[in-house]
């Protein structure tokens, strides 16, 4: 297995993906730096110091003749360089406050055409609060509106809800406070640790990914909540395998409009949860993209 870091700049591999670079995983790592048009292979046997030195050398090079990767050429390069070896693509988070990075996350996921994973910058504020829920009125409104939407359709006594991609537990805590029993899933190791320390009550926490939940680790519940998670080209046909008749899906309106739901599901409701806006946090003006929800019911 190869881990491919598809990032904007070489230094992003160190600031955002140091845990993936860790050679103790025993994997070859490929670095694709989009702005530089660079593709760097870091063999499995190279220690971390050697990997960091190679990335530093790439960062320090002039780059005068660089031809940047587009999402399409990046995806083609990954397939070509990986050859017959299976690979996992890691990239930035769609809600990254660096606009270019967030846009790249969406575009490279679409170009790869399969599941793409993300991790969070090590040692930066985004690690502690990836979408700044605690400090952001926008994010608080988004979470509150999501819980209100779920409650209008689903009574807490109906059974457990499965929250896919719970991150650090901002939505999980609100669901628990409203009386829901929750199975919260989060495959990212850094976020999983914080999720476990952030929530308490009638909650079960699992390290499962979207794909795990549709195959080897299926959880039964009254509804599945896919809130701000379908940004990585997930195979939507896997929704048919979720053991529930209700799916609450929320994401940025433009990305939501691009989704093609499997024939087994019908859209019962579409609703704006929070409108796009600009918000000032920590003396920076951030673009918040808004969130729109659809309730899918099995036909």
Secondary structure, DSSP 8 states (H G I E B T S, - for coil): -EEEEEESSTTHHHHHHHHHH-GGG--EEEEEETTTTEEEEE-TTS-HHHHHHHHHHHHHS--TT-----HHHHHHHHHHHHTTS-EEEEE--TT-SSHHHHHHHHHHHHHHTS-EEE---TTSHHHH-TT-TTT-HHHHHHHHHHHHHHHHH--GGG--EEEES-TTSHHHHHHHHTT--EEEE---HHHHHHHHHH--SSEEEE---HHHHHTTS----SEEEEES-TTS---GGGGGGSS-SEEEEEE-HHHHHT----TTEEEEEEEEEE--EEEEETTEEEEE--EEEEEEEE-
